[in-house]
Every structure is written in structure tokens, then in C-alpha cells.
Amino acid sequence: MLNPRTVLKLAAAGLVAAGALFAGVSANAETHWSVGVNLPGVVIGQPAPVYYEPAPVYSRPAPTYYQPPAPVYSTPAPVYYEPGSRWEERRAQRWEERRAERQEWRRRQWEREQHRRYYEDRD
């Protein structure tokens, strides 16, 4: 004889198995089926007709032609040289500028010396 606890465990296991079986069926994607038990033997009905969308049709796009831009031709800008002062003239001009700077420096040195002597004599 079977223990009532063992029978209860087997019944619970059967319910879990049946639940798993029917849970998978309910997740089916909108198809219907049935099992007939009232007839002699087991009859499994056919699923409902399913509509399949035709495969998408792909075609190549029309070729696109881009005309290249027209070539651009340009000439370099003309170069103009200033007429006039040659190298010797520029050298002489710099020499005069430096000579004037030296004269200005000497004049300021002389003023500083005069200023220093003035204040030394006052003390």
C-alpha cells in the first residue's frame, strides 16, 4: 500500500508537469489546437490556418551619376618689386640711423654726468 504522503507528492508532481505542458502551449503564437478525449482514441486537431506575409522584394536603386566639377585653372599673382633703394642705399640708411642713435646716447650720458656733478657740488 502506498503512503498517503507519497500519493500526494506524485499528484503534485503530475500537476506541475501538466502545468508546464499547458504553459508552453499557451505561449504559442496565436495558433489554436485541441485534444479530443471523448472519442475513442486521442485525436489531435489541425492548427488554425496561418497567414504568412510574402517575402519583401528588394531591387537595386537606379544608378546615380554625379558630374565632376569643372577644373579650375589659375595663375599665380604677379609679384612687384619696389623700385628704388638698393642694398648699398639701405646699408647707408641703417648706418645713419645707428649714428643718430649713438649721438643721442652720448648726449644723454653727458646730461646724466652734468646732473650728477650739479648735485655733488651742492652737497
C-alpha positions, 0 to 999 in steps of 0.5 A, spaced: 500 500 500 502 506 498 503 512 503 498 517 503 504 522 503 507 519 497 500 519 493 500 526 494 507 528 492 506 524 485 499 528 484 503 534 485 508 532 481 503 530 475 500 537 476 506 541 475 508 537 469 501 538 466 502 545 468 508 546 464 505 542 458 499 547 458 504 553 459 508 552 453 502 551 449 499 557 451 505 561 449 504 559 442 503 564 437 496 565 436 495 558 433 489 554 436 489 546 437 485 541 441 485 534 444 479 530 443 478 525 449 471 523 448 472 519 442 475 513 442 482 514 441 486 521 442 485 525 436 489 531 435 486 537 431 489 541 425 492 548 427 488 554 425 490 556 418 496 561 418 497 567 414 504 568 412 506 575 409 510 574 402 517 575 402 519 583 401 522 584 394 528 588 394 531 591 387 537 595 386 536 603 386 537 606 379 544 608 378 546 615 380 551 619 376 554 625 379 558 630 374 565 632 376 566 639 377 569 643 372 577 644 373 579 650 375 585 653 372 589 659 375 595 663 375 599 665 380 599 673 382 604 677 379 609 679 384 612 687 384 618 689 386 619 696 389 623 700 385 628 704 388 633 703 394 638 698 393 642 694 398 648 699 398 642 705 399 639 701 405 646 699 408 647 707 408 640 708 411 641 703 417 648 706 418 645 713 419 640 711 423 645 707 428 649 714 428 643 718 430 642 713 435 649 713 438 649 721 438 643 721 442 646 716 447 652 720 448 648 726 449 644 723 454 650 720 458 653 727 458 646 730 461 646 724 466 654 726 468 652 734 468 646 732 473 650 728 477 656 733 478 650 739 479 648 735 485 655 733 488 657 740 488 651 742 492 652 737 497 
